[in-house]
Amino acid sequence: MQQEAASRPLSGLVVIDLVASPLAGIARICRELGAEVIRLEVDGRGACPMGDPRGELAYWTANLGKRIEQVDAAALPARLAGADLIIEDTSADGCSVDWQALRAASPALAHMTATGFGHGNAFSHWQWTDGVLHAMTTELSRSGIKGRAPLLPPGEIALQCAVAQGAYVAMAALTQARVSGVGGHVDYAALDGAMQALDPAFGISGSATNGRPAASLPPGRPPLGMQYPIIPVADGYVRLCVLAPRQWEGMHRMMGSPEAFAGPEFRDIMVRFKSKELLAAMQAFLADKTRTEIEALGQQHGVPLAGLNTLPDCLAADHIRARGTFTEADLPGGRRVPFPDGLLVIDGERMGPLHTSAPAPRPVPASATPGRSLARPLEGLKVLDLGVIVVGAETGRLLADLGADVVKIESAAFPDGSRQTWLKIGLSSSFGAGHRGKRSLGLNLKSEEGKALLRRMVADADVMLSNFKPGTLESLGLGYEDLAQINPRLIAVESSAFGRTGPWSKRMGYGPLVRAAAGLTAMWRYPDDAESFSDSVTIYPDHVCGRIGASAVLALLARRARTGRGGHADVSQAEVMLAQLATEIASTALGLPASADAGAVYACAGDDAWCVVTPRGDEDRQRLSAVIGTASLAEWLADKDAHAAADTLQAAGVPAAPMLRAAELAEHPYYTARGLFREEPHDLLPEAMTAERRPAIWESIPDPEGHPAPLMCQDTYAVMQDWLGLSEAECAALESQGVLETTPAKIREMVATKSYLETAR
């Protein structure tokens, strides 16, 4: 058992990395999961930029743990034999490899091209940076404070989200190769990945948004403190994230049950958001208490809140040390630097890039059948989805997009917060984005009979997903260790704010609280205003953690095909976030100054029109000077259209981009050329629903089917019949006993009469 645990999920697979950009981090994630990753730097392309300390750290962030070799271009084709996955960005550079011939000779080879803007469109030649990605994903348009310029988020989180999405794409390609014998070509673009995995304009949003996606937000930045107030306390700041009615009840008790806020109207989240009197009362109650005291009160009363930490505060915390989140890496020149020890914990073992993996035999892919129409790689896979809100929704949806039968388990007594929408039937375009392709089963897990039914389903399930506070499922007798006794092939992925173990593991956590505790919120502010915290409407790291969880499932499926054994993955949202700040953390540890090439946002002609310009070094600054002459960049841009100015700068090789808004995405020429969006019909929604079509342009994986998100408990009888063979009469009996649930009668009535549409107006 111990020896097998040391065999990592992707052991036996060979990945060749030819990527010169930071997207080389995709292959590093493959390395963390056990693949042998061979990085070939052809004629020095993509080599470590010696003499540039920050550049060196960024290089090792992407490449730690790989086998790195220098090769001549002429020798490259011979070095590619035997790979399971090749990730490259050389296709447009006159590379000597005939990729089409290579794929024809090795049908199971997954060949992934990873570039900034993909191939074959008018933007393919554009230069890209983290700032360019923020501008063109629309994240920049929501970052900052009303009345001020948009604020570039800290670190390189857009870039790192593109890396994480790329890893999910790579795992899906490997899975398709394993089950069908056909790998094929994948055209992956960093902009597509960052747009989908950071804070997608048309993706599922948090429950505080009342079911409206980012695309429906008003233009401009939000007011200071919108949705998740940050309150000054005795030794710093605390962020509150009081969403559900039961959480408000806990907050009310914690404050001493003030009569002024005892009315039932305060159970409504929008009423609380708009009440200046309530905010003032909260501030007065918390003002003389420390962060530690307030966190203890929050734990006692079930109130989601977190003290605002600086990044050094977080890194020094007992929790981070207890979980072994970071390891020390020895870099050239005798430097010893902290780096994240992997994004995942699998079967209790950290998946760090420097860990060794027990050897495993090369997997044997299925034989390709010429002329056969390819199915999606997870067809026939059975998934129990207990996930809620954003990360829970996204993990299951990504598996459903690949063909899995994903059953969302829910109950009217404990509804998913995403069901709290402006439409009283518990549906919205936001919910639809996160739950397309799923079925909904109403099951009372508080009853012994309900738990017994779930155990019967587990016996035939492949995967179970959850993102409750650690210990919740164990308290019901449904923890992974118990369920693995029923089905040793079961793969379980648990996502939580701070991980399954450690002093913070029992804390309640949403994305805003994770950002506060992990130090990101303290970094995300204007340099001239210490209280200008500017991440209030950002949905991060929820979406990207969904990608990490889905990647864990795909990797563990590969191990199960090899060993017959399932496994457990522990995803800590805080650790994913800290891993995405790896270069910043390493730079701070070495005492390096802030990057001089971070770039800036400049006003352009028009209402709230902005252009990001991010020179990467002296060569970019020289190109920039050749374009703008003696004028300052702010002067040169002030009377220009942002789109035209970015075109001019990009033509000169300078990374630049106009700030896009969500309403512009679906018709923007880049996104239309990539075919990234599609409209999905949903008979119950009054609005057109725009959805992501796919994460990359696949050669061998069909697009997701257009199966709309379900009403609560809509498919209970069908799921019971499909999974357990229960008859309609048996289902009806269980429903009468309160074990099974179907769509609540009130919702069925509103749907039948369409009265919910009148209320919505």
N, C-alpha and C positions, 0 to 999 in steps of 0.2 A: 504493500500500500504506500509506504513512504517513498520507495523507489519510483513508483508510477507517478506520484504527485510531482516529482522533480522533472517529469517529461512534460514540457510546456505544450499548449494546444497546437501550435504550428510547427512543432518539432518534425524534422524530416523534409520540410519544404525549403526550397532555395529561391531566394529573391535577389535579383540583380538590380542595383540602383545606379542610374546614370544621370540623376537630376542635379543640376547645378544650383537651383534656387532653394529657398527654404522649404519647398515642398518635398525635399529629401526627408523631412520628418515623417512622411507617410511610411517609408521603409523602416524608420527607427521604431515605429509602433509595431510593425511586423516582427522586428527583432525582439522587442519586449515580450511578444507572445510566443517566441521560441523558434522562429524561422532563422535559417542561416542567411544573413544578408551580406552580400558582397558588393561593396561600393567601388565602381570602376571610374576613375577620374581620367578621362581620355585626353591625352596631351595636356594635362594639367587643368582641364576645364572643371570648375567647381571645387578646386583644391582650397584648403584652409588659407584664408588671407593673412599670412604671417605679417606681424607688424601693426595690425589693426586690432587692438585688444578686444573691443566690443564685437567686431566682426568674427574674431576667433571664437568667442563664446557662443555667438549665434550659430556658427558652423558646428560646434560640438553639441549644442542643443538638438540639432537635427541629425547628428551622425554618431552619437555616443553608442558604443557597443558593436558597431559594424566592423567588418573586415574591409580595410581600405587599401586599394591597390592602384598604382599608376600604370596605365597601358597606352601603347601607341594606337592611333586610329586604325592603322592597317591590321592590327592584331585583334581588334574588337570583335568582329563577327565570330571568330573561333572561340571567344570567351563566353559567348551567350548560350552555348549548348548545355542542355540539362536543367535550365531554369524553369521553375513553375510560374513565376511572375517576373516580368521585366517592367520597371517603372522608368520612364525616360522623358526628357524634354529636348531631345536632339533632332527630332524628325525634320524640323524646319531649318536646320543648320547644315544641310548638305552631308548628313551622316552617311558613312559608307555601308550601313546595314540595309539590306533589302528586307524591310519588315514584313511585307506581304508574303514573300517567299519563306521567311522564317516561320510565320504562322501556318502556312500551308504544310510545311514539313513537320510541324509540331502542333497538331490541332488543339491539344489540351493546354497549350501555353496561353496564359493571360498576359496581354500586352497593353500596358496602361501608359498613355501619354499624359503628362501632368504639366500644364502650363498656366499662365496667368489668365488668358482669355480664350483658350481653346483654339482649334484650327478652323480655317476656312471662313472667317468672317472679317468684317472691316476693322475689328479691334484686335485681331490676333497679334499684330505687331506692337501693341501698346506695352509700355513699361508699367510694372505694378509694384506697389509697396503696401504696407498695412494701411496707410492713410488713403491710398487710392481705393482699396477695397472698402473701407468705411464709407467713403463718399458714394460709391456706386452701388452699395448694398442698401442704402438709405439709413443705415445706423447713425451716420453723422447728423442727419437731419433731426434726430430725436435726442441727440447728446448735447447737454448744456442747459441753460436756464432762459426762460422767456425774457426777451428784451436784450439779450447778449448774443455775440457771435456763436455759431456752433463750435463745440469743443471736441477735438480729437481725443478719443478714449486712450487711456494709458496702456503701456506695454505694446504688444503686437497681437491682441486677441483676435482680430479679424483673420490675420494670417494663420494663427494657430487653429482657429475653427476650420479653416480651409484644409489644414493638415488632417484634422480629425475626420472631417467628412471624406477626405481622400482615402483614409484608412478603411472606413466603412465600404467605400466603392471597391477598393482593392480586395477586401474580404469577400464581398459579393461576387466579384469576378472569379476568385479562387473557388468559391463554393459552386458556381456554375460549371467551372471546369471539372470539379470533382464529380458532380452528379450527372453531367451530360457528356463529358469528354470534349467539350468545346469551350475554350477560353475566349478567344476572339479579342478584338481591339476595343479599348475604352478611351474615349476622348474626354478627359477630365480638366475642368478649368477652376482655378482658385476662386474666381469671382462667383461662379455658381456655388461652390462649396461654402464660401463665407456668407453669401446671401441666405443660404438655407440653414446653416448650422449656428450662426451667431444669434440673430434676432429677426427671423424672416417676416417680411411685411405682410405676407398672406398666411402665415403659420398660426398655430394655436397660441393663444396668449394666456396670461395668468388670470386667476379668478377676479382680481381687482379690476379688470377691464370690463367686467360684465358681459363677456362674450364677444367683444368687438376686437378685431385684429388690429395690428399696428397701422394697416392701410387706412383705417377709419379715423385715426387720430387727427385732430385739427393741425393745420400747418404750423411750423415753428416749434420751438422748444417748449417744454412744459414749465409751469410755475415751480418755483423752489419748493421742494418737499412734497410734491404731488404724490398721492397714493400711499407712500410708505414714509411717514414723517420721521425726521432725525431730530432728536431733542437733546439740548445741552443738559448734562448732569454734572455731579460734583467733580468727576475726574475725566471728563471728556464728553462723549456723545453716545446715545443709544438709538437704534432704529427699531420702530414698531412695524409689525406686519399682521395686523388684526383683520382677518378676512371673514371667517365663518361666524355665524351667530353664536355658537358655543364659545368661540375665542373671545368675542366681545363680552359675553357673560363673565368669563374669567377675568378680563380686564376691569370690568365694572366692580367685581368683588375685590380685586387687587387694590383698587382706588378707594375702597371703603364703602362701596355701594352708594354713591352720591345720588340723592333724589332727583336732581336736575336732569339726570341722564337715564332714569329708570324706565322711561316710556318704551313701548314696543317698537316705536319708529326707529330707535337706535340699533335694532337688529339688522336694519338695512345698511349695507356697506356704503351706498352713495350718500345716505343721510349723514353718516359719520364723517365721510370725507369732506362734506360741505360745512360741517359745524365748527366755526371758529371758537365757540365757547368750549366745546369738548377738547379741542387741541390745547387751549389755554389751561384747562383743568388738568390735562395730562402733564403738561409742562410743569405746573405748580407741584403736582404730586411727586414727580421724579427729580426735581431740581436739586435736592439736598442728598441724594443717594448716589452711591458709586455704581459703576458698571457691574461689578461682581454682585453687589447686593440686588440690583435690579434683575440680573439674569437668574438669580436664585428665586426671586419672587415670581418671575415668569415661569420657571419650571414648576413651582408650587401650584400656580393657578392655571396652568395650561395656556399661557399667553405667548405667542410667537414674537420674540424680540431678540436683539443681539447688541452687545456693546460694539462700538466702532473701534476696530483695531487698526494700528498702522501695520504695514507689512512686517517690520521687525518684531512687533508685538506678536503677530501670528506665528512667525517662524520660531520664536522662543517659547511658544506655549507648550505645556506638558502634553497636550493632545497630539500635536504634530510630532513631538519626539517619541511618544509612546507608540505611534503607528509606523514609525520609521519612514515618514513621507519623503525624506531626503537622504541621499547618500553622498559620500565624498568621492570625487573623481580626480584621478591624477592626470593632469594635462601636460603636454610638452612644456619644457622650461621649468619643471619642478613645481608647478602651481597645483594646489589642492583646492578644489572648488565644489561647493554644494550643488548637486543636480537632483531633480526629482527621481525617485526610485520606482518609476513606472506609474502608469495611469490606473492600473487595476490590481486588485488582490484576488487571486484565483485559488480556491481550496486552501485559503489561509496563507498563501505564499505571495509575496510581492513580485509583480512582473517587471522588475527593473532591467534596464538595458545591459547592465554589467554582469548580471547573473548568468551562470551557465545552465544549460538544459541537458537532461539525459538524452542520449542518442535515441532516435526512433527511425523505423524503416521509412523509405520514401513511399508516400501514398500512391496508390494505383488508381488513376481516374477511370471513370466509365468509358466505354468505347463509343466514339462518335458514330452516329448513324447518318450517312449521307442523305441529304434531301429531307430529313426529318425536321418538322417545325419545332423549335425549341420552346420549352415551357420556362416559366420563372423558376429560379433555383430552389425555392422553399415550398413548391407545390406538395401538398400532402402533410406538411409539418403542422403539428397541433400545439397551439400556444394558449396557455391560461394567463390572462392579462388582468392582474389586480392593481395595475398602475393608475395613478390619479394625477390631476393637474397636468403640467406641461411635460416634464421628463417622463412621467409614466405613460402619457399619451404617445409621445414620439417614439419611444423604444418599440412599443407594439406596432405602431403604424409603419415603421420602417420594415419590420418583418412581414406585415401584411402586404406592403408594396412589392415584396419579393415572392409573394404567393402563398404565405402561410395562412392557415385557418386560425385567426386570432379571435378569441372569445373574451370580451370585456366583462368581468364579473362585477356586479354592482348591486346596490340595495337602496330603496327609497329612504330608509331610515338613516343611512350614512352616504349621501350622494357625493359623487365626485364634484369638487369645487368648480370644475369647468362646466357643470350643468347649471351653474348660477349665471343665467344669461338674461339679456334684455327681452328675449322671447320666453314666455312663461312655460313653454313645453320642454325647456332644457336643451334646445338646439340653437346653434348659431353657426355662422361661417367659420368662426374660430374653432368651435368644437368639431365641426365637420372636417377642418384641416387636420386635426390631430387624431381623428378616429375613422377616417375613411377605410373601407376594406375590412372592418371588424363586424362582429356580431355581439349583441348584448344579452347576457344571461343574468336574470335576477335570482340571487341566491342569498339566503339568510345565514351568514356564517356565525351568528351568535347562537344558533340552535345546533344541537348535537346532530340532528338529521342533516342539516345543511353542510356541516363539516364532513359528515360521512359521505355525502354526495361528492364533495370536492375531492376527497381521498380516492373515490372510485374514478373520477376524471383524471387525477394525477397518475393513476396506474397506466393510463393509455396516452398520457401527454408527453410531448417532447421537451417543452420549455414552460417555465413559469416566471412571470415578471412581477415585481412589486417595488414600491418606493415608499413604504410606510416607515415610521420611526422604528429603528432597530429594536427588536424584542416583541413587536406587535404580533407577528405571526406565531412566534414561539409561545406567546401567552394563550393563543387559541389552539395550541397543539398542532400547528401547521408549519413549523419551522422546517428549513431545508433538511436538517439531519433526520427529522421524523419522516418526511416525505421521501427521502432517498431510500429509506428502508422498504417503502412500497414499490418504488421504481428507481433502481440504481442508474438507469439511463437518463434520468431527469436532469435537465440543465436549468439552473435557477440563477437569475440576475436580480440582485437587490441594489437599488440606488437610494442613497440617503444624503442628507446634507453634509455630514462629517464622517461617514463610514460606519461600519458595523461594530467596531471596537474603539476603545479610547475614551478619555474623560468627557469628551463632547458628544459622544455617540447618541445619548438619549435626548439631546436638545431638539426642540422643534425647529425645522428649518425650511425656508423657502429661498429662492434665488437671491432676493434682496438682502436676506439675513446672512447668507453665505458670503455675498460680496462684502458685507460689513465686517464680518468676523475674520475673513481671510485677507483683509487689508486693501481690497480693490477700491471700495467706496472712498476711502481716505485719499487714494491716488487720483480719483476721478473728479477733479475740481479745477477751477481757474487758478492760475498761480498768484493772482492778486487778491484772492478772497478765500480765507481759510474755511468759511462755512458754505461755500458754493458747491455742495455735493450734487453731482449732475448725472447720476445713473438711475433716476427714479422710475422711468418708464421702460428701462431696458429689461428684456427677458433673457438673462444670461446668468449662469451657464446651463440652463435647463435643456435647451435644444442640443447643444454640443454633448452633454452628458447622455442624451438619448442615443447619439451616434456611438459613443463609447460603449454603452450597454449593448446595442445591436451588434457591434463588432465583437464583443465578448461572446455573444450567442453564436455567431458564425464561426469564430475560432474554436469554441468548445464543441461545435458540431463536427469540425474536422478531427478533433481528438477522439470524439465518440466513435466516428467511423473507423478509427484506427484501433481503439482499445475496447469499445463496447461500454465505456463508462461515461456517465454524465459529469456534472461538476457545478461548482458555485462561484459566481463572480460578485465581488463587492465593489461598487462604484461610489466613491466619495466625491460629491460635487465640489467640495473645497479643494480636494487634491487635484482634480481636473483643472480647476482655476489656477492653482499655484503652479502646476506643470506648464500652463500656458504663459506664465510669467517667468519661466526658467532663466531666460537670458537676463532679465532685469534683476533677478535674485542673485545670480552669479556675478553680475557686474557690481552690485552693491557689496557683495562679500569681498571683492577685490579692490573696493574703493575707487572704482572708475567713475568719472564724471558723467552726467547725463549726456545722452547722444546729442551731438551738434547738428545732426542731419534729420531731426525728427519731423521737419516740415511744419507747415502752418496752413491756416485757412484764411482766404482773402476774399473781401467783398468784391462783387462784380456788378455790372449794370443790371438793374431790375430789382424787384421786390424780394428781399431775403434770398438773393442769389449769391452763391459762394463757389470758390474753386480751391481745391486742395493742391498744393505743390510740395513735393517731398524729394528734394535732391538727395542722392545717396552718397555723395562724395565730391571730390574736386572735379572729376570729369563732368558730372551733371551740372555743377555750378558754372563751369566754363561754357557748357552748352546753353545754360540759362542766360548767361551774360550776352552771348551772341544773339539771342532773340530779343532781349529787352533793352540792350544798350546801356545807356547811363541812367535810365530811370530806375527807381526802386520798383520792386515787384508789386507792391501795393498800388503804386501810381499806375503802372502798366496795365494792371488788371481792372482798375476802378471803372473804366468806361467800356469794358468789353463784355460781350456775352460769355458766360461761364463755359458753355459747351464749345464755342469757337476758340476761346483761349486755350482750353485743354487740348483741343485738336492741334493747335499751333505748337504748343509745348511738347506734346507727344511726338509730333513730326520731327522735332529736334532731338528726341531721345530723352526728354525730361519727364519723370513720372508726375502726372497731373490728372485731375479728374473733376468734373462738375459735381456738386452735391445734388444727388437725386432724391426725390421724395417718393413715397410708396405709390402714389397715384400715377407716377410716370413709368413704373417698372414694366408693366405688362405690354406697353407699346414702345418701349425703348428699343432702338435698332439692335443693340447687342442681344438683349433677351429674346427678341423675336427671331433673330438669326439662329440662336441656339435652340429655339422651340422649347423654352424652359417652362412656360406656363400653359395651362389649359383651363377652360371653364368647365366645371363639373356640375351637372344638374342635381338639384335636390328638391323634390316636390314640396317639401315643407318649409323651405326658406323663401322669404320674400325678396331676397337680394341675389344678384349674380355671385357665384362663388368661384373665385380664382384660386387655383391650386398649382403646386409644383408638379410638373409632369414627371421628372426623373432627376436623379442626382448627377448623372453624367450621360453622355451620348454613347449608348451601348451598341455593340455589334451583335451580341449574343443573348441579351436579356430583354424580353418584351417590356413595354411600359406597364405600369399598374392598371388594373381594370378599374372602371369607374363605379365602384360599389359605394353608395353614400353611407355616411355615418348613421347609426341607428338611434331611435328613441330609447329612453331608459327601459331596460328589460324587454325589449321588443322581440327578441328571438328565443326566449326561454324554452318554449316547447320544442322548437326545431333543434336547438342545441342538445337538449336532453335526449331527443330521439336519435340524433346523429351520433352522439358520443357514447351514450349509455343504453340505447335501444329501448327507452321507456315509451310506453304507449301514451296516447293522449289522455286516457282515463287515469293512468298513474300520475301523469303530470298534474292533472286537475286535482287529484287527491292531495298531492304534496302542496299545491298552491293553497288549498283550503286549510291546510295545517300551518300555513305561514312559512313553509320551508322554501318553496319557489315563489318568485314574484313575477308578475307581468306588468306591462306598462300601466301606471296608475290610471284609474278611471277618469280622474279630472283631466289628465293630459289627453286621453283618448277622446273625451268629449270636446275639448278645445280643437283637436285636430279634425274631428268630424264636422264641426260647425265653422271651423276657421276663425273662431272668435279671438284666438291669440294674435291674429294679424291686426285686428281692430285695436287691441290693447297696445300693440307695437307702434301703431301710428300715433 
